[in-house]
Amino acid sequence: MKKQLLLLVFCFCISLKITAQSWSVASPDTKIRATITLTPDDRKLVYTVDYVENETVDNIVGTSELGVRRADELFIGNFNFEGSSTRSIDENYQKTTGKKLSLRNNANELQLNFSLNGKLLNVIFRAYNDGVAFRYVFPETSGAEYYVVGENTTFQLPVDGKAWIQNYGTYGPVYENLYRNGIDMNQSIWNHSGFPALFKTPKFWLLLTESDLQDNFYGSHIDVYYGNGTYRLVPPIWEDGNGYAFYAKSSLPWVMPWRVIIIGKENKNIVESDLVSHVSQPSTIADVSWIKPGLTGWSWWSSLDSPTDFVKTRNFIDFTAEFKLPYFLVDVSWNTMTNGGNIDDIINYANTKNVKLWLWYNSGGPTNPFFNDQPRDLMHIRDTRRAEFARIKNLGIKGVKIDYFQSDKQEVIKLYLDILKDAAEYQLMVNFHGSTVPKGWERTYPNLVAMEAVKGAEAYLFDGDNFRPNAPAHHTILPFTRNVIGVMDYTPVIIGEGRGVVHYTTDVHEIALLNNFESGQTHLVDRAQSYLGLPAIAQNIIQGFPTTWDETHLVDGFPGTHVIMARRKGDNWYISGINGLETDKAVNLNFGLITAGEYTMQKLKDGDTPRDIVTSETDFTTQVGLNINETMKPYGGFLIVLTKKNCIKDYTITTGNDTLKDLYLVSDTISSSVKINSSRNVTYDAGKSVTLLSGFEASPGATFKAQIGGCQN
């Protein structure tokens, strides 16, 4: 009997040893599920992500590794489970820039606590309806310095899919390479790759990136890929940042960035996602009323020496005022301005034109030994930076464009954030160039209204032979990749070839980029003459174009071929298309989200040549949305602007049949006592009520409709 009991106990112990421990967290709609497992033998942490719908389970991310390599301890195996906790997150918040300003952060969170040799590591997973995010936390308290030299984090994806990935920079990451356009995932990529990275698997779209990067960590990227579906995170390369340390250091507790996986069954789920913003820290700026994104005049691209020339800069400020743009950027070397005046004279002149100025700066400092453009070395030392911000704030400057960061190392990440904090104190908006990609900072520091980190229109000047044939397709990839994760200062809208820069895209395609791309500060890239020579309707559309949005929707598209984008600002809609192909592209779509009512429709279409623009302005009435039936020429596009007509509050109809309209649309109440004869088809549409008074009658065979909706829909 004793032998049997011992055998039973022994078998029970063996059973415990070979059984893995697992925990799961599901999205609020229960469709996306992350499962974290402590493996039985080496006690490593791995995770998977599945999609569950109608009792069907599809794997999205296969078994992938978790772990952090700290210098004093390798948190990659032999973990002991110490406990867990869960919570639901549901909050509403506002942003000052972005594809949607009123947002809801709704997720379920699971925190798992582990120990290793008496040291602690927490792993936090959040599941959203459009993806998963996870991060590592060292929760102990210690004033000593600790060092993270890397991670074990991987993303295991199917190899039977396509990828849109950008090579990581070799001389310093500024994220200004073209994306590989839908390459097969079963082949090796011998270069490091940058965030964001887009993938199409047999059933899903995924985008990988990181968010809520703070000054206690470096910016990560993807290691060399061997065609096996394993994408591994690595720290900055040694050459980055002039040889500064590649590792991260911090005291404890230590909270690391979120690793973000945006997921969708359709590519529109990727484009429309705000997951990068949701996992970022809330705004640190209480009063954001002074943050006013907008279109910006810019002379550097069309005249490289203009920032050093008073007359040329003054002339472009004249255009900025005439074109009713709120801002003008004085670019590189403005502190050396001559030819009749200096920067102080330009500031005074701009004030007379009611044009607000931005100023360019070199980030400077020991991590940037490559570029000596002026003014430099005013940003990397705190007291010097704050003195300069105080000075230009008193001069009425509204924002700073700071360039040449060239690094993802921790010292430079800290510089970004220190600049944002100080700029906010002096009420200055910020645009980063030569920079890393967005990391969710726009939510935490709303004065960040633009970042470059894109191969933009300046590439026509410095890499024209390579960029020119690739630009049309590149434009159709960016809304699915770089622009998903945050504001993108591409500097669009080249008109004609007056600058001497040949471009294959049509002029309508270029104007449509205002809507296909999103940035809180959008620089108009071309010469004043180019814009002043446009048709009047095109000029009017550009002048009034928003740079922040209430809604954004991908209507149709595929990275590398075409994009149809719809955005709403207030009651007005902006619908655009761009064609990345060398052949005509016909689109026949219905966009059903437009509010019923009367609009003015302005339209730009491709003409007979790439430089021709066909314009029209008509009245448009809808109850069911908009049918989009357009044919874009090779590398062409279109743009439709629907401006909702203002409705009067009340309307009383007592006139005779000879003046009766076909549609009455008001915000409140319509009262009518007129007779409708058989030749009329009349609609009364009011926000609150339609009252047919005594005396109202309809002749036999006449048609009328009384409905509630009107201007309030």
Solvent accessible surface area in square Angstrom, and as a share of the most:
residue,aa,sasa,rsa
1,M,187,0.84
2,K,166,0.70
3,K,171,0.73
4,Q,116,0.52
5,L,107,0.53
6,L,123,0.61
7,L,109,0.54
8,L,122,0.61
9,V,79,0.46
10,F,125,0.52
11,C,68,0.41
12,F,126,0.52
13,C,69,0.41
14,I,75,0.38
15,S,53,0.34
16,L,114,0.57
17,K,136,0.58
18,I,114,0.58
19,T,85,0.49
20,A,40,0.31
21,Q,71,0.31
22,S,66,0.42
23,W,41,0.14
24,S,62,0.40
25,V,11,0.07
26,A,32,0.25
27,S,1,0.01
28,P,47,0.29
29,D,59,0.31
30,T,90,0.52
31,K,67,0.29
32,I,2,0.01
33,R,77,0.28
34,A,0,0.00
35,T,27,0.16
36,I,0,0.00
37,T,27,0.16
38,L,2,0.01
39,T,30,0.17
40,P,41,0.26
41,D,121,0.63
42,D,66,0.34
43,R,78,0.29
44,K,72,0.31
45,L,2,0.01
46,V,22,0.12
47,Y,1,0.00
48,T,31,0.18
49,V,0,0.00
50,D,17,0.09
51,Y,21,0.08
52,V,36,0.21
53,E,51,0.23
54,N,138,0.71
55,E,171,0.77
56,T,73,0.43
57,V,79,0.45
58,D,33,0.17
59,N,81,0.42
60,I,3,0.01
61,V,0,0.00
62,G,15,0.15
63,T,87,0.51
64,S,1,0.01
65,E,58,0.26
66,L,2,0.01
67,G,0,0.00
68,V,0,0.00
69,R,81,0.30
70,R,3,0.01
71,A,67,0.52
72,D,67,0.35
73,E,29,0.13
74,L,90,0.45
75,F,0,0.00
76,I,35,0.18
77,G,9,0.09
78,N,103,0.53
79,F,0,0.00
80,N,76,0.39
81,F,63,0.26
82,E,100,0.45
83,G,20,0.19
84,S,59,0.38
85,S,58,0.37
86,T,106,0.62
87,R,132,0.48
88,S,89,0.58
89,I,15,0.08
90,D,86,0.45
91,E,63,0.28
92,N,127,0.65
93,Y,27,0.10
94,Q,124,0.55
95,K,23,0.10
96,T,22,0.13
97,T,1,0.01
98,G,4,0.04
99,K,18,0.08
100,K,85,0.36
101,L,28,0.14
102,S,64,0.41
103,L,11,0.06
104,R,137,0.50
105,N,3,0.01
106,N,31,0.16
107,A,0,0.00
108,N,42,0.22
109,E,14,0.06
110,L,7,0.04
111,Q,46,0.20
112,L,1,0.00
113,N,40,0.21
114,F,1,0.00
115,S,12,0.08
116,L,8,0.04
117,N,115,0.59
118,G,66,0.64
119,K,58,0.25
120,L,64,0.32
121,L,0,0.00
122,N,14,0.07
123,V,0,0.00
124,I,21,0.11
125,F,1,0.00
126,R,27,0.10
127,A,0,0.00
128,Y,4,0.02
129,N,78,0.40
130,D,33,0.17
131,G,0,0.00
132,V,0,0.00
133,A,0,0.00
134,F,0,0.00
135,R,25,0.09
136,Y,1,0.00
137,V,16,0.09
138,F,0,0.00
139,P,44,0.28
140,E,51,0.23
141,T,121,0.70
142,S,31,0.20
143,G,78,0.75
144,A,56,0.43
145,E,98,0.44
146,Y,44,0.17
147,Y,74,0.28
148,V,0,0.00
149,V,54,0.31
150,G,5,0.05
151,E,13,0.06
152,N,8,0.04
153,T,0,0.00
154,T,3,0.02
155,F,0,0.00
156,Q,48,0.21
157,L,5,0.02
158,P,44,0.28
159,V,60,0.35
160,D,96,0.50
161,G,12,0.11
162,K,83,0.35
163,A,1,0.01
164,W,4,0.01
165,I,1,0.00
166,Q,4,0.02
167,N,46,0.23
168,Y,11,0.04
169,G,11,0.11
170,T,107,0.62
171,Y,122,0.47
172,G,0,0.00
173,P,0,0.00
174,V,10,0.06
175,Y,5,0.02
176,E,43,0.19
177,N,55,0.28
178,L,43,0.22
179,Y,15,0.06
180,R,73,0.27
181,N,79,0.41
182,G,16,0.15
183,I,33,0.17
184,D,59,0.31
185,M,2,0.01
186,N,99,0.51
187,Q,81,0.36
188,S,38,0.25
189,I,5,0.03
190,W,171,0.60
191,N,65,0.34
192,H,51,0.23
193,S,3,0.02
194,G,1,0.01
195,F,0,0.00
196,P,0,0.00
197,A,0,0.00
198,L,1,0.00
199,F,0,0.00
200,K,64,0.27
201,T,7,0.04
202,P,84,0.53
203,K,120,0.51
204,F,5,0.02
205,W,13,0.04
206,L,0,0.00
207,L,0,0.00
208,L,0,0.00
209,T,0,0.00
210,E,0,0.00
211,S,0,0.00
212,D,4,0.02
213,L,0,0.00
214,Q,31,0.14
215,D,47,0.24
216,N,32,0.17
217,F,0,0.00
218,Y,2,0.01
219,G,0,0.00
220,S,1,0.01
221,H,0,0.00
222,I,1,0.01
223,D,37,0.19
224,V,31,0.18
225,Y,4,0.01
226,Y,133,0.51
227,G,13,0.13
228,N,80,0.41
229,G,0,0.00
230,T,33,0.19
231,Y,2,0.01
232,R,79,0.29
233,L,3,0.01
234,V,25,0.14
235,P,23,0.15
236,P,5,0.03
237,I,38,0.19
238,W,170,0.60
239,E,98,0.44
240,D,0,0.00
241,G,1,0.01
242,N,72,0.37
243,G,30,0.28
244,Y,72,0.27
245,A,33,0.25
246,F,75,0.31
247,Y,75,0.29
248,A,0,0.00
249,K,92,0.39
250,S,20,0.13
251,S,49,0.32
252,L,11,0.05
253,P,80,0.50
254,W,0,0.00
255,V,64,0.37
256,M,3,0.01
257,P,1,0.01
258,W,4,0.01
259,R,0,0.00
260,V,0,0.00
261,I,0,0.00
262,I,1,0.00
263,I,3,0.01
264,G,5,0.05
265,K,101,0.43
266,E,98,0.44
267,N,19,0.10
268,K,62,0.26
269,N,51,0.26
270,I,0,0.00
271,V,6,0.03
272,E,46,0.20
273,S,5,0.03
274,D,19,0.10
275,L,0,0.00
276,V,6,0.04
277,S,8,0.05
278,H,18,0.08
279,V,5,0.03
280,S,6,0.04
281,Q,79,0.35
282,P,83,0.52
283,S,51,0.33
284,T,86,0.50
285,I,23,0.12
286,A,113,0.88
287,D,81,0.42
288,V,54,0.31
289,S,75,0.49
290,W,43,0.15
291,I,11,0.06
292,K,123,0.52
293,P,35,0.22
294,G,9,0.09
295,L,6,0.03
296,T,0,0.00
297,G,0,0.00
298,W,5,0.02
299,S,4,0.03
300,W,36,0.13
301,W,0,0.00
302,S,18,0.12
303,S,33,0.21
304,L,82,0.41
305,D,75,0.39
306,S,1,0.01
307,P,1,0.01
308,T,41,0.24
309,D,22,0.11
310,F,22,0.09
311,V,48,0.28
312,K,83,0.35
313,T,0,0.00
314,R,78,0.29
315,N,78,0.40
316,F,19,0.08
317,I,0,0.00
318,D,47,0.24
319,F,7,0.03
320,T,0,0.00
321,A,31,0.24
322,E,109,0.49
323,F,1,0.00
324,K,153,0.65
325,L,6,0.03
326,P,59,0.37
327,Y,13,0.05
328,F,1,0.00
329,L,0,0.00
330,V,2,0.01
331,D,6,0.03
332,V,26,0.15
333,S,23,0.15
334,W,8,0.03
335,N,70,0.36
336,T,69,0.40
337,M,11,0.05
338,T,89,0.52
339,N,81,0.42
340,G,75,0.72
341,G,16,0.16
342,N,70,0.36
343,I,20,0.10
344,D,67,0.35
345,D,58,0.30
346,I,0,0.00
347,I,8,0.04
348,N,92,0.47
349,Y,56,0.21
350,A,1,0.01
351,N,87,0.45
352,T,104,0.61
353,K,79,0.34
354,N,115,0.59
355,V,2,0.01
356,K,77,0.33
357,L,5,0.03
358,W,1,0.00
359,L,1,0.01
360,W,4,0.01
361,Y,0,0.00
362,N,0,0.00
363,S,2,0.01
364,G,1,0.01
365,G,7,0.07
366,P,75,0.47
367,T,15,0.09
368,N,0,0.00
369,P,66,0.42
370,F,100,0.42
371,F,61,0.25
372,N,109,0.56
373,D,54,0.28
374,Q,71,0.31
375,P,6,0.04
376,R,37,0.13
377,D,62,0.32
378,L,49,0.24
379,M,0,0.00
380,H,57,0.25
381,I,93,0.47
382,R,137,0.50
383,D,104,0.54
384,T,47,0.28
385,R,5,0.02
386,R,43,0.16
387,A,65,0.50
388,E,15,0.07
389,F,0,0.00
390,A,31,0.24
391,R,103,0.38
392,I,0,0.00
393,K,78,0.33
394,N,129,0.66
395,L,62,0.31
396,G,36,0.34
397,I,4,0.02
398,K,78,0.33
399,G,0,0.00
400,V,0,0.00
401,K,7,0.03
402,I,0,0.00
403,D,19,0.10
404,Y,39,0.15
405,F,2,0.01
406,Q,5,0.02
407,S,0,0.00
408,D,0,0.00
409,K,1,0.00
410,Q,23,0.10
411,E,67,0.30
412,V,2,0.01
413,I,0,0.00
414,K,96,0.41
415,L,20,0.10
416,Y,0,0.00
417,L,1,0.00
418,D,29,0.15
419,I,0,0.00
420,L,0,0.00
421,K,92,0.39
422,D,8,0.04
423,A,0,0.00
424,A,19,0.14
425,E,108,0.48
426,Y,46,0.17
427,Q,73,0.32
428,L,0,0.00
429,M,3,0.01
430,V,0,0.00
431,N,0,0.00
432,F,0,0.00
433,H,9,0.04
434,G,4,0.03
435,S,0,0.00
436,T,0,0.00
437,V,1,0.00
438,P,1,0.00
439,K,0,0.00
440,G,4,0.04
441,W,1,0.00
442,E,7,0.03
443,R,10,0.04
444,T,1,0.01
445,Y,11,0.04
446,P,6,0.04
447,N,0,0.00
448,L,0,0.00
449,V,0,0.00
450,A,0,0.00
451,M,0,0.00
452,E,9,0.04
453,A,0,0.00
454,V,4,0.02
455,K,25,0.11
456,G,5,0.04
457,A,1,0.01
458,E,45,0.20
459,A,8,0.06
460,Y,9,0.04
461,L,43,0.21
462,F,134,0.56
463,D,49,0.25
464,G,11,0.11
465,D,124,0.64
466,N,68,0.35
467,F,0,0.00
468,R,44,0.16
469,P,65,0.41
470,N,59,0.30
471,A,0,0.00
472,P,1,0.00
473,A,24,0.19
474,H,5,0.02
475,H,0,0.00
476,T,0,0.00
477,I,4,0.02
478,L,1,0.00
479,P,3,0.02
480,F,0,0.00
481,T,0,0.00
482,R,2,0.01
483,N,10,0.05
484,V,6,0.03
485,I,7,0.03
486,G,10,0.10
487,V,0,0.00
488,M,2,0.01
489,D,3,0.01
490,Y,5,0.02
491,T,6,0.03
492,P,4,0.03
493,V,0,0.00
494,I,3,0.02
495,I,14,0.07
496,G,16,0.15
497,E,80,0.36
498,G,47,0.45
499,R,65,0.24
500,G,61,0.59
501,V,11,0.06
502,V,69,0.40
503,H,2,0.01
504,Y,94,0.36
505,T,0,0.00
506,T,3,0.02
507,D,4,0.02
508,V,0,0.00
509,H,0,0.00
510,E,3,0.01
511,I,0,0.00
512,A,0,0.00
513,L,0,0.00
514,L,11,0.05
515,N,0,0.00
516,N,0,0.00
517,F,11,0.04
518,E,7,0.03
519,S,7,0.04
520,G,0,0.00
521,Q,1,0.00
522,T,16,0.09
523,H,1,0.00
524,L,1,0.01
525,V,0,0.00
526,D,2,0.01
527,R,62,0.22
528,A,16,0.13
529,Q,115,0.51
530,S,10,0.06
531,Y,1,0.00
532,L,66,0.33
533,G,65,0.63
534,L,13,0.07
535,P,50,0.31
536,A,81,0.63
537,I,35,0.18
538,A,0,0.00
539,Q,34,0.15
540,N,84,0.43
541,I,7,0.04
542,I,0,0.00
543,Q,42,0.19
544,G,55,0.53
545,F,9,0.04
546,P,21,0.13
547,T,11,0.06
548,T,13,0.08
549,W,2,0.01
550,D,44,0.23
551,E,41,0.18
552,T,11,0.07
553,H,35,0.16
554,L,4,0.02
555,V,34,0.19
556,D,49,0.25
557,G,10,0.10
558,F,73,0.31
559,P,2,0.01
560,G,6,0.06
561,T,38,0.22
562,H,15,0.07
563,V,0,0.00
564,I,0,0.00
565,M,3,0.01
566,A,0,0.00
567,R,7,0.02
568,R,60,0.22
569,K,68,0.29
570,G,38,0.36
571,D,93,0.48
572,N,39,0.20
573,W,3,0.01
574,Y,18,0.07
575,I,0,0.00
576,S,0,0.00
577,G,0,0.00
578,I,0,0.00
579,N,0,0.00
580,G,7,0.06
581,L,61,0.31
582,E,125,0.56
583,T,86,0.50
584,D,83,0.43
585,K,53,0.23
586,A,62,0.48
587,V,6,0.03
588,N,109,0.56
589,L,49,0.24
590,N,86,0.44
591,F,12,0.05
592,G,44,0.43
593,L,100,0.50
594,I,8,0.04
595,T,36,0.21
596,A,8,0.06
597,G,0,0.00
598,E,49,0.22
599,Y,0,0.00
600,T,34,0.20
601,M,23,0.10
602,Q,20,0.09
603,K,39,0.17
604,L,0,0.00
605,K,75,0.32
606,D,17,0.09
607,G,6,0.05
608,D,135,0.70
609,T,68,0.40
610,P,67,0.42
611,R,73,0.27
612,D,60,0.31
613,I,27,0.14
614,V,76,0.43
615,T,44,0.26
616,S,46,0.30
617,E,93,0.42
618,T,73,0.43
619,D,107,0.56
620,F,40,0.17
621,T,71,0.41
622,T,8,0.05
623,Q,84,0.37
624,V,119,0.68
625,G,5,0.05
626,L,5,0.03
627,N,99,0.51
628,I,1,0.00
629,N,95,0.48
630,E,11,0.05
631,T,72,0.42
632,M,1,0.00
633,K,70,0.30
634,P,52,0.33
635,Y,36,0.14
636,G,0,0.00
637,G,1,0.01
638,F,3,0.01
639,L,0,0.00
640,I,3,0.01
641,V,7,0.04
642,L,0,0.00
643,T,58,0.34
644,K,19,0.08
645,K,70,0.30
646,N,153,0.78
647,C,33,0.20
648,I,90,0.46
649,K,130,0.55
650,D,80,0.41
651,Y,71,0.27
652,T,88,0.51
653,I,3,0.02
654,T,97,0.57
655,T,74,0.43
656,G,42,0.40
657,N,49,0.25
658,D,130,0.67
659,T,82,0.48
660,L,7,0.04
661,K,97,0.41
662,D,87,0.45
663,L,31,0.16
664,Y,6,0.02
665,L,18,0.09
666,V,2,0.01
667,S,31,0.20
668,D,14,0.07
669,T,39,0.23
670,I,0,0.00
671,S,22,0.14
672,S,0,0.00
673,S,31,0.20
674,V,7,0.04
675,K,89,0.38
676,I,0,0.00
677,N,45,0.23
678,S,71,0.46
679,S,93,0.60
680,R,62,0.23
681,N,99,0.51
682,V,0,0.00
683,T,23,0.14
684,Y,0,0.00
685,D,1,0.00
686,A,0,0.00
687,G,10,0.09
688,K,124,0.52
689,S,42,0.27
690,V,30,0.17
691,T,57,0.33
692,L,68,0.34
693,L,73,0.36
694,S,114,0.73
695,G,56,0.53
696,F,37,0.16
697,E,93,0.42
698,A,42,0.32
699,S,18,0.12
700,P,127,0.80
701,G,73,0.70
702,A,21,0.17
703,T,73,0.42
704,F,73,0.31
705,K,108,0.46
706,A,49,0.38
707,Q,47,0.21
708,I,104,0.53
709,G,8,0.08
710,G,0,0.00
711,C,30,0.18
712,Q,110,0.49
713,N,96,0.49
